[in-house]
Amino acid sequence: MKPVPVSSPVIVSLSMLLAIGCGGSSDAPPALSPEQRMFGTSQVPEVLANGCEFQWTFTVPGPDGELYTDDDLQTGSVLWLPPNQSVRVHFTSSDYIYTFLQEDLKVNEMAVPGLVAETVIHVPAAGLFEIASSPLCGFPFFHADYRPMIRIGIPAGSADSLHETESHHAQ
């Protein structure tokens, strides 16, 4: 077998590929922003709003970007939304009919047991918004002090602390 000269185009090409890489993926995944850790990387994040026991509970999809999976995060009565994008919200209820009104964001929905209503919220850059809400149980004055909120933007560490809280509850 005849030896290949060092200056051969094949050797140069192989050397360049080894030096700069073949375009394959590295072992470490890219770092995710706080929004991506809470909502995944989908183009239109989705959120679940569930009325139950006279209050709203909000669930965000987590890093996989899919609702109804093991990494979903419950955010309690605060609906966290990523800034400057549209978010699809699924409204449902486990017991009564609930109203959900936020005039600044142009959202007016109703959650009915056994049904799922969807709407898209166009989220501004930042803000904290109160939700006008009422379970239609026949005694709204009992729930007059309940004030769920919409918070735009994810402060650093919030997604991590929600993940820690969820893993604590799972144990």
C-alpha positions as CSV (number, residue, x, y, z in Angstrom):
1,M,0.0,0.0,0.0
2,K,1.3,3.4,-1.0
3,P,1.6,6.0,1.8
4,V,-0.6,9.1,1.4
5,P,1.3,12.4,1.3
6,V,0.6,14.7,4.3
7,S,-0.5,17.6,2.0
8,S,-3.2,15.4,0.4
9,P,-6.6,17.2,0.1
10,V,-8.2,14.2,2.0
11,I,-5.9,14.7,5.0
12,V,-6.4,18.5,5.0
13,S,-10.2,18.0,4.8
14,L,-10.2,15.5,7.6
15,S,-8.0,17.7,9.7
16,M,-10.3,20.7,9.2
17,L,-13.4,18.6,10.2
18,L,-11.7,17.5,13.3
19,A,-10.6,21.0,14.2
20,I,-14.0,22.7,13.6
21,G,-16.3,19.8,14.2
22,C,-18.7,18.0,12.0
23,G,-21.7,20.0,12.9
24,G,-23.0,17.3,15.2
25,S,-24.6,18.1,18.5
26,S,-22.6,18.5,21.6
27,D,-23.4,16.4,24.7
28,A,-24.6,19.4,26.7
29,P,-28.0,20.9,25.8
30,P,-28.1,24.6,25.3
31,A,-28.9,26.7,28.4
32,L,-32.6,27.5,28.6
33,S,-33.9,30.9,29.6
34,P,-36.3,31.1,32.6
35,E,-39.2,31.4,30.1
36,Q,-38.1,28.3,28.3
37,R,-37.8,26.3,31.5
38,M,-41.4,27.2,32.3
39,F,-43.0,27.1,28.9
40,G,-40.7,25.1,26.7
41,T,-39.5,26.3,23.3
42,S,-42.7,26.1,21.3
43,Q,-43.7,29.1,19.1
44,V,-47.0,29.6,20.9
45,P,-46.8,28.5,24.5
46,E,-49.8,26.9,26.1
47,V,-51.2,27.3,29.6
48,L,-54.0,25.5,31.5
49,A,-56.4,27.6,33.6
50,N,-58.6,25.4,35.8
51,G,-61.3,26.6,38.0
52,C,-61.7,24.4,41.1
53,E,-62.9,24.9,44.7
54,F,-63.7,28.6,44.1
55,Q,-60.3,29.6,42.7
56,W,-58.1,29.4,39.6
57,T,-55.1,27.1,39.4
58,F,-52.7,27.7,36.5
59,T,-50.4,25.1,35.0
60,V,-47.6,25.8,32.6
61,P,-46.0,23.1,30.4
62,G,-42.4,23.0,31.7
63,P,-39.2,22.5,29.6
64,D,-40.8,20.0,27.2
65,G,-43.3,22.6,26.0
66,E,-46.2,20.1,26.3
67,L,-49.2,20.3,28.7
68,Y,-50.4,17.2,30.5
69,T,-46.9,15.7,31.0
70,D,-44.9,14.9,34.1
71,D,-42.8,18.2,34.0
72,D,-45.9,20.5,34.1
73,L,-45.7,23.2,36.8
74,Q,-48.6,24.5,38.8
75,T,-48.2,28.2,39.5
76,G,-51.1,28.5,41.9
77,S,-53.3,31.6,41.5
78,V,-50.7,33.6,39.6
79,L,-50.7,33.1,35.8
80,W,-47.1,33.6,34.7
81,L,-46.7,34.6,31.0
82,P,-43.6,35.1,28.9
83,P,-43.3,38.7,27.6
84,N,-43.8,39.9,24.1
85,Q,-45.5,36.9,22.6
86,S,-48.9,35.2,22.2
87,V,-49.9,32.5,24.6
88,R,-52.8,29.9,24.1
89,V,-54.8,29.5,27.3
90,H,-57.0,26.4,27.8
91,F,-59.9,27.2,30.2
92,T,-61.7,24.5,32.1
93,S,-63.4,23.8,35.4
94,S,-63.6,20.9,37.8
95,D,-66.8,22.0,39.7
96,Y,-68.6,25.2,38.9
97,I,-68.8,27.7,36.0
98,Y,-66.1,30.4,36.5
99,T,-65.6,33.8,34.8
100,F,-62.2,35.1,33.8
101,L,-62.0,38.8,32.8
102,Q,-58.9,40.9,32.3
103,E,-59.8,44.0,30.3
104,D,-56.3,45.4,29.7
105,L,-55.3,42.2,27.9
106,K,-58.7,41.8,26.2
107,V,-59.5,38.5,27.8
108,N,-63.1,37.5,28.7
109,E,-63.7,33.8,29.1
110,M,-65.8,31.3,30.9
111,A,-64.8,27.9,32.2
112,V,-67.4,25.2,32.2
113,P,-67.0,21.7,33.8
114,G,-66.3,19.1,31.2
115,L,-65.5,21.6,28.4
116,V,-62.3,23.3,27.3
117,A,-62.4,26.8,25.9
118,E,-59.3,28.2,24.2
119,T,-58.2,31.8,23.7
120,V,-54.9,33.4,22.7
121,I,-53.6,36.2,24.8
122,H,-51.2,38.7,23.2
123,V,-48.8,39.4,26.0
124,P,-47.2,42.8,26.4
125,A,-43.6,43.5,27.5
126,A,-44.2,43.5,31.3
127,G,-46.8,44.0,33.9
128,L,-48.9,42.7,36.7
129,F,-52.7,42.5,36.0
130,E,-55.5,41.6,38.3
131,I,-58.1,39.1,37.1
132,A,-61.7,39.8,37.7
133,S,-63.1,36.3,38.5
134,S,-66.1,34.7,40.0
135,P,-67.3,31.2,40.5
136,L,-70.9,31.1,39.6
137,C,-71.9,29.0,42.5
138,G,-74.8,31.1,43.8
139,F,-72.8,32.8,46.6
140,P,-70.3,35.2,44.9
141,F,-70.0,37.4,48.0
142,F,-68.2,34.6,49.8
143,H,-65.4,34.8,47.2
144,A,-65.1,38.6,46.8
145,D,-61.6,38.8,48.4
146,Y,-60.1,36.3,46.0
147,R,-57.8,38.1,43.5
148,P,-55.9,35.9,41.0
149,M,-53.2,37.7,39.1
150,I,-51.4,37.7,35.7
151,R,-47.7,38.4,35.9
152,I,-45.7,39.1,32.8
153,G,-42.0,38.1,32.7
154,I,-40.3,35.4,34.6
155,P,-37.8,36.8,37.3
156,A,-34.5,34.9,37.4
157,G,-34.8,31.9,39.7
158,S,-38.6,31.7,39.5
159,A,-38.7,28.7,37.1
160,D,-36.1,26.9,39.2
161,S,-37.9,27.5,42.5
162,L,-41.2,26.3,40.9
163,H,-39.4,23.1,39.7
164,E,-38.0,22.5,43.2
165,T,-41.5,23.0,44.7
166,E,-43.1,20.6,42.2
167,S,-40.4,17.9,42.9
168,H,-41.0,18.3,46.7
169,H,-44.7,17.8,46.2
170,A,-44.1,14.7,44.1
171,Q,-42.1,12.9,46.8
